[in-house]
Structures are given as C-alpha cells and as structure tokens.
Amino acid sequence: IEWLTAEGKRIDWLTDCGPFEYTKALNFEGDFSITLPPDFPFSQIDKDQRIRIQRRPPGGTLLTDFDGLIRDWESQQVEGGYRDTIMGPGMGWLLSGRRATYYAGHASAVMTDQADDMMLEVVRDNLGADALVANGREAAGNISASLFTVQTGVGAGPSVSFGFSFNHVLDTVNKIAEAARRAGTPIYWTVAPNGDGFEFRVNTGQLGQDRTTGQNALTFGPEFGNFARGKLTFRSRGEVNRVYALGQGDGASRNVQSSDDTTRSGASIWSLREDAVEDGTLTADASLIDRADAAVLAGRPFYALQGEIISTDETQYGRDWDLGDLVNISFHGVQMTALIRAVHVALNERSEESVTGSLELILD
C-alpha cells in the first residue's frame, strides 16, 4: 500500500497495516478503509492525500488494484496507545463533486449523441480540458491535464438525447449509461490510473474479458464452491411489450409512433402488454421510435440473481477473473451469463484475505 501526495508522489509505503478493505465497482465511486500501523505519524495525514493498493494473487502478477483519496480519518484511544484509521472513496468520487454548470439550452447541457461519447463529453466539459468559462461553464472546473484526462470517444453506443443543466455529473453519466442499457447496449465507466494521475474511460458491453467460452471459460455456482447465499428470481408481472410514443400535436394530428416486440407480445393469448410514453419536445418520427424502443426494452421480463462469487484456489481473483469479466453462472439447473460488477477485498486481523464479487445478469 502506497501513501501518496495529492499529486501522486510517494510519501511512504504503508507496512504492517491492521485490517483493511476496499470495494471497486463499475459506474461507482468505490470505497476503502485502512487501520494504520501503531507507529504511523498520525499528525501528517492530510485531506486529498492518496492511497494506492497493489495486489498479487497466488500465481499471478503484482498490479495496482485500487486507488483512493483520503477524505476521513479517526483516532481511537485503546489500551497501550491509539488505533488510527483512514477512509475515503475511490477516484470515481471526483464525478460527484461537479455539476454541469451550463445554462439550459447550452450545447454542453443538452445533447443528442451516441451514449458513450456523450458520457465522455459531459466529463470533459466539467472536469477535463473543456471545463472552462470560455466554453460557457459558470466557473472553471478543470483538473490539470497532467493528473486527469478523458478518453477519446469511439461512438460505439446507441444514440440518446439528454438535457442536464446544473445536474450532478455523476448522476448524469449514470443516467446516460442506464438509457444506453434500455436501448440494448450497456455502457460502463471507470476512472483508471494513468501515470501519476487518472483517465475517465468508458466501455461498451463489458470492461474485462469474456470468460464464457474457450480455454479460459469460468463457471460460478454453488456446486463448485465459488458461489454463496444465492437467490434466483424471475419477474414478468411488470412486462411491457408494445409501446406508443406520443409526440407533438393534438387529437388526430398528434404524432404517434410505436414499437412492438412481437415475439413477446404474441407468445400466448395473454401476452400483450401495452404502455405509452410522452415527449412533446420530439418532432422526428425516428426520435419517437427510439423512445418507444427503449421503453419496450426496459419492459422485458428479467431474472434477478442475488449472491456472491467467492475467490477459491481454482478461481482466484486477479488471476482467473477480474472486475468487468463475463462469466458463466449455474444455479439450480439454470444456466446464465453474468458480468462481474463489483469486487470487495478485505484483510482481517490475522492477515487472512477474503474476496467477494457482485454479479449483474446479462440477458438477451
């Protein structure tokens, strides 16, 4: 564990730490807590110093696994001295400290674009090189380019439309990501180490490796001892399979477009489930159809799987699987594909490590 200045220069290595834990997840800021060694110079802790945790799995390579900002600390009197703890978020927390401070209607506060590019642009306009008064922002919010950059867009996501004047940047990028999911293409963001600083990056579909087929295929399930506390649920009562999008106009002249998943709506004589969405700002037929398509996708029946994947001798975190990987799930005879959405690592008082992961089912 490295203890760093705000600018990323090493102050010292943290050795002989007590219990610590950290969580990293896609589209999430992250979190950590570290109990410091007894001889740590507590008075030298300062807000916005950084920690960097490197980890080597059995048989694997030493790599950086987590970066965080020191934002909280405490010192508790105990027998023989003090117990000191530092805590804070991961670097994704930077997004929650900005609002999109552009007036309503400004090009940086209302966009129609491919979802991944839009997410990148929102961050660039509010934390990156374009977060300037000269660009129309209420006040400058740019972080030095030597410490924070934004990935170049590739335009791989679905087209979406959003207005977000003075909205939280973190909320905005997550809403764009959710809109992309409803349109059929999940998009995930991370704030990844880049030299002494970080880069905001997006990935369509998945962040990590596809471990569902081939020689590196990996299956988690109770029968393999690497999945615990599982609960599988199927929900279709709220299904919607035909949606009418209502645009501008009144009465018979109103622009109405629709989307219909005929496979689902025609599955049985009981299957048709209708709904409507309304947006008087949309004039183009294609835009209304996009809204209807998104509502049909959002109205699909779904499986929900609760439980934790566990790092075992045969399925080691960092060697056999990682955050963002696609893996196979076997649960009570049902075979599924899931994305590893979050990872939690903890080291207890006896220096025993435990690793658990959270899953997100990937449905057709």
PyMOL commands that set and color helices and strands:
alter all, ss='L'
color gray80, all
select helices_A, chain A and resi 42-44+91-97+115-126+133-135+169-182+222-224+251-253+262-265+285-298
alter helices_A, ss='H'
color red, helices_A
select strands_A, chain A and resi 2-4+10-13+20-25+31-35+50-55+63-69+72-78+81-89+110-114+148-150+159-163+187-194+197-204+219-220+227-235+242-246+256-260+274-278+302-310+326-331+334-347+353-362
alter strands_A, ss='S'
color yellow, strands_A
deselect
rebuild
show_as cartoon
